[in-house]
């Protein structure tokens, strides 16, 4: 499927492709970049391990089952929506865990992206991971917020997991690939930085406006997210599934100013990734030379490394 940037009066649907990537260092920086809130990578890992943060009402209730669970369902607006869940085998109901919701690409399933990303293996005992199924194996990134069933599903899933398990509500993250990456960006824009701390996506574009409600009536600009959402955006420069021209610029046109980033950046490991200076929440970009639309092997680990810094 090919997406093209389409700018409209009082709105644009820029289905952009702008991915990013980075790895944490052990010196209080994210490979040279100050971490969110001035925390160090060591601090972030310690918080993830100790259950610090903002616990939810699900804390204290023992889990019925741990490990990977398939075929779970949730009623949303009278419809059964399905998802899979990874709860660490050593789950401690008195410890607040980060929550990652990982979204599959077009035509995929939650179980499918779990198998390809192997994300439960990556996070180990440090996070709860949900693998939701998009409606009709896709995500409604072109449907307005008020009527978007997939957005309602993710919001309800987040609420349900927080009510059932001990989640750190200050560290809820969205991630995904392809169409799931687009919808991760879009849902994070609509839900805002008080709900979603950061996104980490492969081969998916920027948030974009749908309808006048998303735009400032006086300027016509897309309304900013306050507080902003951190962003790790990764993509290949040989991706033939999307038209890339301008896509990465559109992504940065939102995440960078909304996070008050400077125009300067630092190289981070692995090359050729860069993270921008002075951001309220980290914004990191990685354009992978020679990489097509298929999953870049380091991307899953990179997203967790990025999330662990918050």
Residue pairs with C-beta under 8 A, 6 or more apart in sequence:
1 106
1 179
1 241
2 241
2 242
2 243
3 15
3 16
3 17
3 182
3 205
3 242
3 243
4 15
4 243
5 12
5 13
5 14
5 15
5 16
5 243
5 245
5 246
5 247
5 250
6 12
6 13
6 14
6 15
7 14
9 220
10 209
10 212
10 215
10 220
11 208
11 209
11 210
11 211
11 212
11 214
11 215
11 222
12 208
12 209
12 222
13 142
13 208
13 209
13 210
14 205
14 206
14 208
14 246
14 247
14 250
15 141
15 182
15 205
15 208
15 242
16 205
16 206
16 208
16 242
16 246
16 247
16 248
16 250
16 251
17 203
17 204
17 205
17 235
17 239
17 242
17 243
17 244
17 247
17 248
18 204
18 205
18 206
18 233
18 235
18 247
18 248
18 249
18 250
18 251
18 252
18 285
19 181
19 201
19 202
19 203
19 204
19 233
19 234
19 235
19 236
19 285
19 286
19 287
19 288
19 299
20 200
20 201
20 231
20 232
20 233
20 234
20 235
20 273
20 283
20 284
20 285
20 286
21 232
21 233
21 234
21 270
21 273
21 284
21 285
21 286
21 288
21 296
21 298
21 299
21 302
21 306
22 30
22 31
22 33
22 232
22 268
22 269
22 273
22 275
22 282
22 284
22 286
22 302
22 305
22 306
23 30
23 31
23 268
23 269
23 270
23 302
23 305
24 30
24 31
24 41
24 44
24 305
24 306
24 308
24 309
25 31
25 32
25 41
25 269
26 41
26 42
27 40
27 41
28 34
28 35
28 40
28 41
28 42
29 35
29 40
29 41
30 41
30 268
30 275
30 282
30 284
30 306
30 309
31 266
31 268
31 269
31 275
32 266
32 267
32 268
32 275
33 266
33 268
33 275
33 276
33 277
33 279
33 282
33 284
34 278
35 41
35 43
35 44
35 282
35 309
35 310
36 197
36 198
36 230
36 280
36 281
36 282
36 309
36 310
37 310
39 47
39 309
39 310
41 308
41 309
44 308
44 309
44 310
45 308
46 52
47 53
47 168
47 171
48 97
48 98
48 126
48 127
48 171
48 308
49 126
50 95
51 92
51 94
51 95
51 96
51 97
51 166
51 168
52 96
52 168
53 96
53 98
53 168
53 169
53 170
53 171
54 96
54 168
54 169
54 170
55 96
55 166
55 167
55 168
55 169
56 96
56 162
56 163
56 165
56 166
56 167
56 168
56 169
57 162
57 163
58 93
58 161
58 162
58 163
58 164
58 165
58 166
58 167
59 93
59 94
59 96
59 166
60 93
60 94
60 166
61 93
61 164
61 165
61 166
62 93
63 87
63 91
63 93
63 165
65 87
66 87
66 88
66 89
66 90
66 91
67 86
67 87
67 89
68 84
68 85
68 86
68 114
68 120
69 84
69 85
69 86
69 87
70 84
70 111
71 82
71 84
72 82
72 83
72 84
72 85
73 80
73 81
73 82
73 83
74 80
74 81
74 82
74 83
74 153
74 156
74 157
74 160
75 81
76 149
76 152
76 153
76 156
77 149
77 152
79 149
81 132
81 133
81 135
81 153
81 156
81 157
82 110
82 132
82 133
83 110
83 130
83 131
83 132
83 133
83 157
84 110
84 111
84 114
84 130
84 131
84 132
84 133
85 128
85 129
85 130
85 131
85 161
86 114
86 119
86 120
86 123
86 128
86 129
86 130
86 131
87 128
87 165
88 97
88 123
88 124
88 125
88 126
88 127
88 128
89 125
90 125
91 97
91 128
91 165
92 166
93 165
93 166
94 166
95 166
96 166
96 167
96 168
96 169
97 126
97 127
97 128
97 165
97 166
97 167
97 168
98 126
98 127
98 128
98 167
98 168
98 171
98 172
98 173
98 307
99 127
99 128
99 129
99 130
99 158
99 161
99 162
99 167
99 168
99 171
99 172
99 173
100 119
100 123
100 127
100 128
100 129
100 130
100 173
100 174
100 175
100 304
100 307
101 129
101 130
101 132
101 154
101 157
101 158
101 172
101 173
101 174
101 175
102 110
102 113
102 114
102 117
102 119
102 129
102 130
102 131
102 175
102 176
102 180
103 113
103 132
103 134
103 139
103 174
103 175
103 176
103 177
103 179
103 180
103 181
103 183
103 184
104 110
104 112
104 113
104 131
104 133
104 134
104 137
104 176
104 177
104 179
104 180
105 113
105 176
105 177
105 178
105 179
105 180
105 181
105 203
106 137
106 138
106 139
106 178
106 179
107 137
107 138
108 134
108 137
108 180
109 133
109 137
110 130
110 131
110 132
110 133
111 131
113 119
113 131
113 176
113 177
113 180
114 120
114 129
114 131
116 295
117 177
117 295
117 299
117 300
118 300
119 129
119 131
119 300
119 304
120 129
122 300
122 301
122 304
123 129
123 304
126 308
127 304
127 307
128 161
128 165
128 167
130 157
130 161
132 153
132 154
132 157
134 140
134 150
134 179
134 180
134 183
135 149
135 150
135 153
138 179
139 150
139 179
139 180
139 182
139 183
140 148
140 149
140 150
140 151
140 183
141 179
141 182
141 183
141 186
142 210
143 149
143 150
143 210
144 210
144 211
144 213
145 151
145 190
145 210
145 211
145 213
145 214
146 213
148 190
150 183
150 187
151 186
151 187
151 190
151 191
154 174
154 187
154 191
155 191
155 195
158 172
158 195
161 167
162 169
170 197
171 197
171 307
171 310
172 195
172 196
172 197
173 196
173 197
173 198
173 199
173 200
173 307
173 310
174 184
174 187
174 188
174 196
174 198
174 199
174 200
175 181
175 184
175 199
175 200
175 201
175 303
175 307
176 183
176 184
176 201
176 202
176 204
177 201
177 202
177 203
177 204
177 295
177 299
178 202
178 203
178 204
178 241
178 293
179 204
180 201
180 204
181 201
181 202
181 203
181 204
181 205
182 204
182 205
183 204
184 199
184 201
184 204
185 199
185 201
185 204
185 205
185 206
185 207
185 231
185 251
186 207
186 208
187 196
188 196
188 199
188 207
188 225
188 229
189 207
189 225
189 229
189 254
192 225
192 226
192 227
192 229
193 225
193 226
193 227
193 228
193 229
193 281
194 227
196 229
197 229
197 230
197 281
197 307
197 310
198 229
198 230
198 231
198 232
198 281
198 282
198 306
198 307
198 310
199 229
199 230
199 231
199 232
200 231
200 232
200 234
200 302
200 303
200 306
200 307
201 231
201 232
201 233
201 234
201 303
202 234
202 235
202 295
202 296
202 299
202 303
203 234
203 235
203 236
203 239
203 241
203 242
203 293
203 295
204 233
204 235
205 242
205 247
205 250
205 251
206 247
206 250
206 251
206 253
206 254
206 255
207 222
207 225
207 254
208 222
208 250
209 215
209 222
209 223
214 222
214 223
215 221
215 222
215 223
216 222
216 223
222 254
224 254
224 257
224 258
225 258
226 258
227 280
227 281
228 255
228 258
228 259
228 260
228 280
228 281
229 255
229 258
229 281
230 259
230 279
230 281
230 282
230 283
230 306
230 310
231 251
231 255
231 259
231 281
231 282
231 283
231 284
232 282
232 284
232 286
232 302
232 303
232 306
233 248
233 251
233 255
233 284
233 285
233 286
234 286
234 288
234 296
234 299
234 302
235 244
235 247
235 248
235 286
235 287
235 288
235 291
236 287
236 288
236 289
236 290
236 291
236 292
236 293
236 296
237 244
237 287
237 288
237 289
237 290
237 291
238 290
238 291
238 292
239 291
239 292
239 293
240 292
240 293
241 292
241 293
242 293
248 285
248 287
251 285
252 283
252 285
255 261
255 283
256 276
256 279
256 283
259 279
259 280
259 281
259 282
259 283
260 278
260 279
260 280
261 276
261 277
261 278
261 279
261 283
262 276
262 277
262 278
262 279
263 276
264 276
264 277
265 274
265 275
265 276
265 277
265 285
266 274
266 275
266 277
267 273
267 274
268 274
268 275
268 284
270 298
272 286
272 287
272 288
272 289
273 284
273 285
273 286
274 284
274 285
274 286
275 282
275 283
275 284
275 285
276 283
276 284
276 285
281 310
282 306
282 309
282 310
284 306
286 302
288 296
